[in-house]
Amino acid sequence: MSSIYDFEAQSITGQNVPLKDFQGRVLLIVNTASQCGFTPQFKGLQALWDSYQTQGLTVLGFPSNEFGSQDPGSNDEISSFCELNFGVNFPMMAKIEVNGKGAHPLYQWLKSEKPGLLGSEGIKWNFTKFLVGKDGRVLKRYAPQDSPEKIRADIEAALAA
């Protein structure tokens, strides 16, 4: 696989989503959880979506229950939680695994393209973020504690490229 456009995912409502549908857009891909200390980042992610979607940004949330079982609900429950508590209306995808043998192929690729600290590939916790340029290549990887606001300048640079 050479770009993000080679992958598909499933929306939180069950539709197949070819990521080539986002060709030419900047993507911010985030593994999320509804019961995590970083869950308030949904508000910041929504703010980025509100600010930049018309300029070419798409935020994609991928719920995962891998870290501390912090997203145990069904896709419907996760969707309702995000909408009711944080006003999320950016695309949310179906719950996936991001590590191990069951990791979604997209996450296997993201991790190999941009390893984390000291070259480790594994996702360490919820709200790890990947910024993907308009060409479908991974530009940067951000730690869970990196707030959405902190990466605003990188998003603006990617949009301007």
Secondary structure, DSSP 8 states (H G I E B T S, - for coil): --SGGG-EEEBTTS-EEEGGGGTTSEEEEEEE-TTSTTTTHHHHHHHHHHHHGGGTEEEEEEE--TTTT---S-HHHHHHHHHHHH---S-BB-----SSTT--HHHHHHHHHS--GGG--S--STT-EEEE-TTS-EEEEE-TTS-GGGGHHHHHHHHH-
